[in-house]
């Protein structure tokens, strides 16, 4: 489809405050199936908008959210995050750890409800959710929070998808009605080889349609264009897998 992309800054009322986000969609009448886009830990920024805009060009209404709105409006990290700086690293980790299951669930319900008020969004087609790094678990939690609306979940180099917590994402997939693509970086798989096994078992037990792949040679963050580990060839493969997942489940 491609063509001109419209980007609209929006503010979304949640039980905990006001979440700022950007809604991207093709220029035209629509409506389009919605996709909730959860950034990695470095939050809403130009790279995420560029990537989300590319998906919008395929015929979707993409909501790129600031998951750290409780902390501050975007840009949350205007100068980036120097992970070698102990203070900056600690601030980032605190922000990540503060986003627990209950907060993400409340946010997810508010985001879905907001999108269903928008004329750009199709009410007859399911929504998708996608997350990068920490956003991967948020995408799964979104599908569990609104199973009747979220029909497809994509996670790239998702963190904490399989944990010991009762609310671990892999324990939530049975409460969802979504198709999945789980894209795993090679280095994450080396650190947690059991994670893909447990996620696969959970998805199979739930009877859900899914694909799961360890992307050869990739490093955590390989799909994100402004990261030093960005791998264009593998990112393009990931993009195709995302489109296939959405095409099959959001029709």
N, C-alpha and C positions, 0 to 999 in steps of 0.2 A: 504493500500500500504506500508507505512512505509519504512524501508530500509535507506540507506545512504542519508543524506541531504547535498547538496552543498550550501555554503553561499559565496556570492560575494559582497564585498563592492563596491558600485557604486557612481558616482557623476552625478547629473542631472542638466543641465542648465535650469534655470527658468528666467523669466523677471526680477527677483529681486536678482539674484545671483546664487550660486551653492548649491543645496540641497544634502547633503550626506545621504545615505540610504544603506540598505543591501538587496540584492535579494537572496531569498532562494528557492530552488526547489529540486525535487528528482534527484538522480543520474540517468542519462539516456538521451535518445535522445529528449524526449518531442515531440512537445511543449505542454504546460499546460495552462489552463485558469489562468489569473492573478488576484491577489487580492491585492489591496492597503491597507496597514495596518497602521492606525493612532494611535500612542500610547496615553496614558493618559498624564496628564500635566508633569509627571516626565520624559517624552521623551524617545528616543531610548536608550535601555540599555539591559543587559543580559536577564532579565525576558521577555522582549518583543520579543527578538530573539528566546528564547526557545519556547515561545508560538507560534510565527509565524512559527518556524520550525516544530512544530507539525502539523499545518495546511498544510504546504508544503508536509509533509509526506502522506497526503491524496490525493496528485496529483495536487497541485497548485503551481504556481510561485508567491511567496509572497514577496511584496516589503514593508519592514518595514522602514518608513521614519523618519528623524529628522525634525519635523515640526518647530523647532526653529533654523533652519540653519542661519537665518538672524542675530541671536544673537551670535552663535558660533557653530562650528562643534561638533558632539558628541564625548565624553560624555558631554552633556550640563551641567549636574549636577553631576560631578564625585564623589562627596561625599554625594550625595542625597540632599534632602531638608528638613531642620528642620522647620516645620510649626510653631513651637513655637518661632522661631527667627524672629523678625519683619522685619529685613533686607532681609533675605532669602525669606520670604513670599512675601514681596513687589516685589522682583525681579521676582518671579514666576508669580505673578498676572499681572505684567506689560507685561511679555512675552505672557501670555495668551490673554490679552486684545488687544495686538498689532496685533494679527492674526484676522483681520476683514474679512468680506465677500469677498471683492475684492482680498485680498492677497490669501486667501484660494482658490478662484476660479482660479486665475492665476496659482497657484501651481498645482492644480488638472489637469488643461489642460496640463501642462508640464509633469506631472507624467504619464498621459495616453499616451501622445505622445511618451515619452521615452519607455514605455513598448511595444508599438507597433513597436519599432525598434529592439527589442530583439528576438533572435532566440528561446529563451526558452519559449516565450509567444505565445499562439495560437491567430491568427488573425481572426479565424472564430467563436470563442466562446466569449461570453460576459465576461467582467471583473466584479469582485466584489470589494466592499469597506467595510472596517470594522473600527470602531472607539470605543475607550474606553474613558469614561469621556468626556473631551473636544473634543476628536477625533470623537465622535458620530455625532456631528453637521458637522464636516469636511467630514465625509463619505457621508452624505446627500448632502452637497454642491458639492461633487465630482460627484454624480449622476446627479445633475442639470447642472453641467458644461459640462458633456460629456454623454448626455442621450442615444446617439446611441451606446455607448460602455459599459456603466456600467449597468449591468443587475440585480444586487443584492446588498443590503445594510444591514449591521448588525450594531446595536448600543447596547453597553452594558454600563449601568449606564451613559448614555449620558447626558451631561450638555447643557443647553441653547437650547434645541430642540424646545421649545415653548416659544417665547418671544413676546414683542410688536413691534419688529422691522419689517419693510416691508420685510426684507430678513431673517426673522426667518425660520429655516429649515422646520417647518411644513407648511409654506407658499410656499416652493419650491418644495414639493413632486409632485405637479401637473405638473411640468416641467420635471419630470423624467420618465423613463420607466423601473423601477426596482421593484423587489420583496423585501420585507422588513421583518426583525425581529427586533423588538424593545424590548430589555430586560431592565427592570426597577428595581432598588433596592427598597426594602420595605421602607427604610428611606427616599429616594428621593420622593417616592410616598406620604409619609406622609406630606412632606413639600409642594409638588406641586401636589395635587390630580387632579387638572384640566388638567395637561399636557397630561396625557394619553387619556383623553376624547377628547381634541382638536386635538391631533395627529391622533387618530383613525378616527375622522370626516374628517380630511384632506385626509387621505389615502383612505377612502371610497369614498369621493367625486372625487378623482382622478381615481377611478376604478382599483386600484393596488392590487396585491396579497400581503397579509401581515399577520404576526402574531405579537402579542404584549402581553407581560406578565410581571406582577409584580412578582418577584421571592421571595417567602415567606421567611421571616426572614433574608433576605440579607441586607447588608449595602453597601453604595457607595464604589465601588472598589472591590466587592466580586469576580470578575473573574480573578483578576491579582495576579499571584502567589507570588510576593514579597511584597504584602501588608498585613498588620496585620489583615485586615478584610476578607482575602481570605477564601472562603467557598467551600471546594473541592466538596461536593455533589452538591451544586447548580451550581458551575462552570462547572461540567461535564454535567449537564442538559443544561446549556447554550451552551456548545460546541456542543452538539448533535443538538440543534436548529440551530446553525450556519451552521453545515454541511448539514442539511436538506434544509435550504434556498439556499445554493450554489448548491447543487445537483439538485434542481428543476429548478434553473434559469440560471445556467452557463453550462448546458449540450450542 
